[in-house]
Amino acid sequence: MKVDGKSILLRILAGFGYTAALVLGYFIFNILLFQAIPPVWGYMNQSLINLFVIVLAGFTFASGFLRGTIFKYFVEGGRDLFIIGLIVYAISKGPLSLTVQNIRVEIDATFILTLFLLATSIDLARTMLSALNYLVEKEKL
């Protein structure tokens, strides 16, 4: 694969486009949902959510920039491991609790978070198989 200035610029633009779409979606979601409801988890404050989106945006940019290379799969695997770590952190913190006008509601979301953990683990396996497929296809050429 020949690398020149034009292909690098296209990769940067692709990474920037994916990242811009992610950040724009987060801002819309933030305005519509996070500002309308009170905080559910005490430990899931706005700064932790912002950090998650910033790290995810970094992975998204790197994945878009490195498309067409084996390193894309390393970045996607790192993203999946980061998300798995965050889900494990959320599971370890216990039930969701919400207090509205002296009424306290607690929801145990362990089952839902475990399903997200399973889905992310399957995505990690898919990423590893895609990397193997990339190497096999590259070897055939």
C-alpha positions as CSV (number, residue, x, y, z in Angstrom):
1,M,0.0,0.0,0.0
2,K,1.5,3.3,-1.1
3,V,1.4,6.1,1.5
4,D,1.4,9.6,0.2
5,G,0.2,13.0,1.5
6,K,-3.3,12.6,-0.1
7,S,-4.0,9.3,1.5
8,I,-2.8,10.6,4.9
9,L,-5.0,13.6,4.6
10,L,-8.0,11.4,3.7
11,R,-7.3,9.2,6.7
12,I,-7.1,12.3,9.0
13,L,-10.4,13.6,7.5
14,A,-12.1,10.2,8.0
15,G,-10.9,10.0,11.6
16,F,-12.0,13.6,12.2
17,G,-15.4,12.9,10.6
18,Y,-16.1,9.8,12.8
19,T,-15.0,11.7,15.9
20,A,-17.1,14.8,15.0
21,A,-20.2,12.5,14.5
22,L,-19.6,10.9,17.9
23,V,-19.1,14.3,19.7
24,L,-22.1,15.8,18.0
25,G,-24.3,12.8,19.0
26,Y,-23.0,13.2,22.6
27,F,-23.8,16.9,22.8
28,I,-27.4,16.2,21.5
29,F,-27.8,13.3,23.9
30,N,-26.4,15.5,26.7
31,I,-28.8,18.3,26.0
32,L,-31.9,16.1,25.6
33,L,-31.4,13.5,28.3
34,F,-28.7,14.3,30.9
35,Q,-29.9,17.9,31.6
36,A,-33.6,16.7,31.9
37,I,-33.1,14.0,34.6
38,P,-31.4,14.2,38.0
39,P,-28.2,12.2,38.5
40,V,-28.9,8.5,38.9
41,W,-25.5,7.2,40.1
42,G,-23.6,9.3,42.5
43,Y,-20.3,8.0,41.1
44,M,-21.4,8.5,37.4
45,N,-21.1,12.3,37.5
46,Q,-20.8,14.5,34.5
47,S,-17.0,14.6,34.6
48,L,-16.7,10.8,34.4
49,I,-19.1,10.7,31.5
50,N,-17.2,13.5,29.7
51,L,-13.9,11.6,30.3
52,F,-15.5,8.5,28.8
53,V,-16.6,10.4,25.7
54,I,-13.2,12.0,25.3
55,V,-11.4,8.6,25.5
56,L,-14.0,7.1,23.2
57,A,-13.5,10.0,20.7
58,G,-9.7,9.3,20.8
59,F,-10.3,5.7,20.0
60,T,-12.8,6.7,17.2
61,F,-10.3,9.1,15.6
62,A,-7.5,6.5,15.8
63,S,-9.7,3.8,14.3
64,G,-10.7,6.1,11.4
65,F,-7.1,7.2,10.8
66,L,-5.7,3.7,10.9
67,R,-8.3,2.1,8.6
68,G,-6.9,-0.3,6.1
69,T,-4.1,-1.3,8.4
70,I,-3.7,-4.0,11.1
71,F,-3.3,-1.3,13.8
72,K,-7.0,-0.4,13.4
73,Y,-7.8,-3.7,15.0
74,F,-5.4,-3.0,17.9
75,V,-7.2,0.3,18.5
76,E,-10.7,-1.4,18.3
77,G,-9.5,-4.1,20.8
78,G,-8.3,-1.4,23.2
79,R,-11.6,0.4,22.9
80,D,-13.5,-2.8,23.7
81,L,-11.2,-3.4,26.7
82,F,-11.8,0.1,27.9
83,I,-15.5,-0.3,27.7
84,I,-15.4,-3.7,29.5
85,G,-13.4,-2.0,32.3
86,L,-16.0,0.7,32.6
87,I,-18.9,-1.8,32.7
88,V,-17.1,-3.8,35.4
89,Y,-16.6,-0.6,37.3
90,A,-20.3,0.2,37.0
91,I,-21.3,-3.3,38.1
92,S,-19.1,-3.1,41.2
93,K,-20.8,0.1,42.4
94,G,-24.1,-1.6,43.1
95,P,-27.7,-0.5,42.3
96,L,-28.9,2.7,40.7
97,S,-30.6,5.0,43.1
98,L,-32.7,8.1,42.4
99,T,-34.3,10.4,44.8
100,V,-37.1,12.7,43.6
101,Q,-39.2,14.7,46.1
102,N,-38.4,12.4,49.1
103,I,-39.1,9.3,47.2
104,R,-36.1,7.0,46.7
105,V,-36.1,4.5,43.9
106,E,-33.4,1.8,43.6
107,I,-32.9,-0.4,40.6
108,D,-30.5,-3.3,40.3
109,A,-29.1,-3.0,36.8
110,T,-26.6,-5.8,37.2
111,F,-28.4,-8.0,34.7
112,I,-28.5,-5.3,32.0
113,L,-24.9,-4.3,32.6
114,T,-23.9,-8.0,32.4
115,L,-25.7,-8.2,29.0
116,F,-23.7,-5.1,27.9
117,L,-20.5,-6.8,29.1
118,L,-21.4,-10.0,27.1
119,A,-22.1,-7.9,24.0
120,T,-18.8,-6.0,24.3
121,S,-16.9,-9.3,24.9
122,I,-18.5,-10.6,21.7
123,D,-17.4,-7.4,19.9
124,L,-13.8,-8.0,21.2
125,A,-13.9,-11.5,19.8
126,R,-15.2,-10.2,16.5
127,T,-12.3,-7.7,16.4
128,M,-9.8,-10.4,16.9
129,L,-11.3,-12.5,14.2
130,S,-11.4,-9.5,11.8
131,A,-7.7,-8.9,12.5
132,L,-6.9,-12.6,11.7
133,N,-9.0,-12.3,8.5
134,Y,-7.1,-9.1,7.6
135,L,-3.8,-10.9,8.0
136,V,-4.9,-13.9,5.9
137,E,-6.2,-11.6,3.2
138,K,-3.0,-9.7,3.2
139,E,-1.0,-12.9,3.0
140,K,-2.9,-14.0,-0.1
141,L,-1.9,-10.8,-1.9
